[in-house]
Amino acid sequence: MIFLITYTICKIQINCNPCRFFFLSNDELLEILAETKEPLRVQPHLKKFFEGINRLQFDENKEIIGMESAEKEKVQFENIIKPANAKGLVEKWLCETEAEMFSSIKREVLLAIDDYLETPRREWVQKWIGQAVLCAATVAWTREVETAISADESGEYLLLKDYYEKCENQITELVQLVRTDLPVGLRITLEALIVIDVHAKDVVKLLIDESCSSVDSFVWLSQLRYYKVNDDIRVRMVQTDVPYGCEYLGNTPRLVITPLTDRCYRTLMCAMDLYLGGAPEGPAGTGKTETSKDLAKALAKHCVVFNCSDQLDHVAMGKFFKVCDN
């Protein structure tokens, strides 16, 4: 989990995995614990400790069969969760929900990666949930770019130039598709994918301009790259290699990626690898918080933002780290 405390010009970013209950107020926690026999009463609080889950899908037996985002995107669980078996321990079935969320998203992403090579891209983007589309498309892009770099023996970067044209054609195809009459959820997915694809095209152009002839070149290693390793998804940048978090993020837009965004990504990813904090600095409104939140989306991590007001004193900070240590 990415834990983020934000102020006007300073952020502290900590790698930790605290209990999700920790991010509820005392009143909300007591209200949840008071409704242990009625799982439907927990619905209003789900957004407080899950990034993308707005509602859980219950069947007629009050068993959990899936999750739904605020954008009405639905993901079915592979295993049915039975809150009644928890015998009033709401934290037990919520932990089961968390585990099922991770496994469901991982399953969707892996299936989308495998299906990418078998289905035309125009049809493929309409077939899977938004998060799986963005992750699987980046895995495919990483694989295809490395293939083009490794297979180029002429020294004229012809394969990379061909792939650059392919990237342009893919963007044109998505733009034509997004101009048609589409469901709201699919339109959000396509808009986010276009943002990712435009940056991917710019990276390919950079590789050509910098005469990148090896996958070990820093120009390529300094990019945010996604790999499918066995049945796992890894995200790599420079020397940092972290697992894809599989936190359900819903169907949300993505931040436009600029060279400065890439630079912030590199710094924060390297800090994460060294178990250090990152502190983007600059005037208000320049995108410090949004860049940190977008990196969390890229890694599929839960991102929590706290405003450092006067009420957030050393005692409250001590409670944060106390929970993190436990």
C-alpha positions in Angstrom: 0.0 0.0 0.0 1.2 3.5 -0.8 0.7 5.8 2.2 0.7 9.4 1.2 0.7 12.5 3.5 0.4 15.7 1.5 1.1 19.3 2.2 1.3 22.3 -0.1 4.9 21.7 -1.1 5.9 18.5 0.6 4.8 14.8 0.5 6.0 11.9 2.5 5.5 8.5 0.8 5.9 5.3 2.8 5.8 1.7 1.8 3.6 -0.1 4.3 0.6 -2.4 4.5 -1.6 -1.2 7.4 -5.0 -2.5 8.2 -7.7 -0.8 6.0 -9.8 -0.2 9.1 -7.2 2.3 10.2 -8.4 4.8 7.6 -11.8 5.0 9.1 -12.9 7.4 11.8 -13.8 6.1 15.2 -17.5 6.7 14.6 -17.4 4.9 11.2 -15.5 1.9 12.7 -18.1 1.6 15.6 -20.9 1.8 13.1 -19.5 -1.0 11.1 -18.8 -3.2 14.1 -22.4 -2.5 15.3 -23.8 -4.0 12.1 -21.9 -7.3 12.2 -25.0 -9.4 11.4 -26.1 -7.2 8.4 -23.4 -7.1 5.7 -25.4 -4.8 3.5 -25.1 -2.0 6.1 -21.3 -1.9 5.4 -21.9 -0.8 1.8 -21.7 3.0 2.5 -18.2 2.6 4.1 -16.5 0.5 1.4 -15.1 3.5 -0.5 -13.3 4.5 2.7 -10.9 1.5 2.7 -11.0 0.2 -0.9 -9.7 2.3 -3.7 -12.2 1.3 -6.4 -15.0 -0.7 -4.8 -18.1 1.4 -4.5 -20.5 -1.5 -3.8 -20.3 -5.2 -3.4 -22.7 -7.5 -5.3 -24.9 -9.7 -3.1 -27.1 -12.5 -4.2 -30.5 -13.4 -2.6 -28.7 -15.3 0.1 -26.6 -12.2 1.1 -23.5 -13.9 -0.3 -20.9 -11.7 -2.1 -20.5 -12.6 -5.7 -18.6 -9.6 -7.1 -17.7 -5.9 -6.8 -18.8 -2.7 -8.6 -17.0 0.6 -9.0 -18.5 4.1 -8.9 -18.6 4.0 -12.7 -20.9 0.9 -12.6 -18.1 -1.4 -13.8 -18.7 -4.9 -12.4 -16.2 -7.6 -11.7 -17.3 -11.1 -10.8 -15.5 -13.0 -8.0 -14.2 -16.4 -8.7 -15.1 -17.6 -5.2 -18.3 -16.7 -3.4 -17.8 -15.0 0.0 -20.3 -16.0 2.7 -20.4 -13.3 5.5 -22.7 -15.5 7.5 -19.8 -18.0 8.0 -17.8 -15.2 9.8 -20.3 -15.4 12.7 -20.4 -11.7 13.2 -16.7 -11.0 12.6 -17.1 -8.3 10.0 -13.3 -8.0 9.7 -13.1 -11.6 8.7 -15.3 -11.4 5.6 -13.8 -8.0 4.7 -10.4 -9.6 4.6 -11.8 -12.4 2.4 -13.2 -9.7 0.2 -9.8 -8.0 0.0 -8.1 -11.3 -1.0 -10.7 -12.1 -3.5 -10.4 -8.5 -5.0 -6.6 -9.1 -5.5 -7.1 -12.6 -7.1 -10.0 -11.4 -9.4 -8.0 -8.5 -10.8 -5.0 -10.6 -11.3 -7.1 -13.2 -13.1 -8.7 -10.5 -15.4 -5.3 -9.0 -16.2 -3.7 -12.3 -17.0 -6.6 -13.4 -19.2 -6.5 -10.0 -21.0 -2.8 -10.4 -21.7 -3.3 -13.8 -23.2 -6.3 -12.7 -25.3 -4.4 -9.7 -26.7 -2.6 -11.8 -29.2 -5.8 -13.6 -30.3 -8.4 -10.8 -30.6 -8.3 -7.7 -32.9 -7.4 -4.7 -30.7 -10.6 -2.8 -31.6 -12.6 -5.7 -30.2 -10.2 -6.5 -27.4 -10.5 -3.1 -25.7 -14.3 -3.6 -25.5 -14.0 -7.0 -24.0 -12.2 -6.5 -20.7 -12.5 -4.2 -17.7 -10.7 -0.9 -17.9 -7.8 -1.8 -15.5 -7.1 -5.0 -17.3 -7.1 -3.2 -20.6 -4.5 -0.6 -19.5 -2.2 -3.1 -17.8 -2.4 -5.7 -20.6 -1.9 -3.1 -23.3 1.3 -1.9 -21.6 2.6 -5.5 -21.1 2.1 -6.0 -24.9 3.8 -2.7 -25.7 6.8 -3.6 -23.6 7.1 -7.0 -25.2 6.7 -5.6 -28.8 9.2 -2.8 -28.2 11.9 -5.1 -26.8 11.3 -7.5 -29.7 11.8 -4.7 -32.2 15.0 -3.5 -30.5 16.5 -7.0 -30.2 15.6 -8.1 -33.7 17.1 -5.1 -35.4 20.3 -6.1 -37.1 20.6 -3.4 -39.7 21.5 -0.6 -37.3 19.0 1.7 -39.0 16.2 1.0 -36.5 13.8 0.0 -39.2 11.7 -2.3 -36.9 11.3 0.5 -34.4 10.3 2.9 -37.1 7.7 0.4 -38.3 6.4 -0.1 -34.8 6.2 3.7 -34.4 3.9 3.8 -37.4 1.9 0.9 -35.8 1.5 2.9 -32.6 0.2 5.9 -34.6 -2.3 3.6 -36.4 -3.5 2.2 -33.1 -4.1 5.7 -31.7 -6.0 6.7 -34.8 -8.2 3.6 -34.5 -9.0 4.3 -30.9 -9.8 8.0 -31.7 -12.2 6.8 -34.4 -13.8 4.4 -32.0 -14.2 6.9 -29.2 -16.0 9.2 -31.5 -18.8 6.7 -32.0 -21.8 6.2 -29.6 -20.3 4.2 -26.8 -21.3 3.3 -23.2 -19.9 5.7 -20.6 -17.7 3.1 -19.0 -16.1 2.1 -22.3 -15.5 5.7 -23.2 -13.6 6.3 -20.0 -11.4 3.2 -20.7 -10.7 4.3 -24.2 -9.8 7.9 -23.2 -7.3 6.5 -20.6 -5.9 4.1 -23.1 -5.3 6.9 -25.6 -3.4 8.8 -23.0 -1.2 5.7 -22.3 -0.8 5.0 -26.0 0.3 8.6 -26.9 3.0 8.3 -24.3 4.0 4.9 -25.6 4.4 6.3 -29.1 6.5 9.2 -27.7 8.8 6.7 -26.0 9.3 4.8 -29.2 10.2 8.1 -31.0 12.6 8.8 -28.2 14.3 5.4 -28.6 14.7 6.1 -32.3 16.1 9.6 -31.8 18.5 8.3 -29.1 19.7 5.4 -31.3 18.7 2.8 -28.7 20.1 -0.6 -29.9 19.9 -2.6 -26.7 17.2 -3.4 -24.2 19.8 -2.7 -21.6 20.2 0.9 -22.7 19.3 3.5 -20.0 16.9 5.2 -22.4 14.8 2.1 -22.3 15.4 1.0 -18.7 14.3 4.4 -17.5 10.8 3.8 -18.8 7.9 2.3 -16.8 7.7 -1.2 -18.2 5.3 -4.1 -17.5 6.2 -7.8 -17.8 4.3 -11.0 -17.4 6.6 -13.3 -15.5 5.0 -16.8 -15.1 1.7 -16.0 -13.5 2.7 -12.7 -12.1 2.9 -9.1 -13.4 6.0 -7.1 -12.7 6.5 -3.4 -13.1 10.1 -2.2 -13.7 11.8 1.2 -13.9 15.6 1.6 -13.8 16.7 -0.8 -11.0 13.3 -1.0 -9.4 11.3 -4.2 -9.8 7.9 -4.3 -8.0 4.9 -6.6 -8.3 1.7 -5.2 -9.9 -0.5 -4.5 -6.8 -3.8 -5.8 -8.3 -5.7 -3.3 -6.2 -9.1 -2.7 -7.9 -9.0 0.9 -9.0 -12.3 1.1 -10.9 -12.6 2.6 -14.3 -10.9 5.9 -13.9 -9.0 8.4 -16.2 -5.2 8.7 -16.2 -3.0 11.7 -16.0 -1.3 12.9 -19.2 2.4 11.8 -19.0 5.0 14.5 -19.7 8.8 14.3 -19.5 8.6 15.9 -16.0 6.1 13.2 -15.0 8.5 10.5 -16.1 11.3 12.2 -14.1 9.1 12.2 -11.0 8.2 8.5 -11.6 11.9 7.6 -11.8 12.7 9.4 -8.6 9.7 7.9 -6.6 10.3 4.4 -8.0 14.0 4.5 -7.0 13.0 5.8 -3.6 10.5 3.0 -3.2 13.2 0.5 -4.1 15.5 1.9 -1.4 12.7 2.1 1.2 13.0 5.9 1.2 10.4 8.7 0.9 9.7 10.9 -2.1 9.1 14.7 -1.8 7.8 16.4 -5.0 8.3 20.1 -4.5 6.7 23.1 -6.3 4.0 25.7 -6.2 0.4 24.8 -5.5 -1.5 23.3 -8.4 1.4 22.0 -10.4 0.4 18.4 -10.1 2.5 17.0 -7.2 -0.3 15.1 -5.6 -1.9 14.0 -8.9 1.5 12.7 -10.1 1.9 10.6 -6.9 -1.7 9.3 -7.2 -1.2 8.5 -10.9 2.0 6.5 -10.1 -0.1 4.6 -7.5 -2.6 3.8 -10.3 0.2 2.6 -12.6 1.3 0.2 -9.8 -2.3 -0.7 -8.8 -1.6 0.4 -5.2 -4.0 1.9 -2.7 -3.2 5.5 -2.4 -4.3 7.5 0.7 -4.0 11.3 0.7 -4.0 13.3 4.0 -4.0 17.0 4.2 -1.5 18.2 6.8 -3.8 20.7 8.6 -3.2 22.1 12.1 -5.1 19.2 13.6 -2.5 16.7 12.2 0.0 17.0 15.1 2.8 14.7 16.3 0.4 12.6 18.3 -1.7 11.7 15.2 1.5 11.0 13.2 2.6 8.7 16.0 -0.6 6.8 15.7 0.1 6.3 11.9 3.5 4.8 12.5 2.2 2.8 15.4 -0.4 1.1 13.2 2.1 0.6 10.4 4.6 -1.2 12.8 1.9 -3.6 13.9 
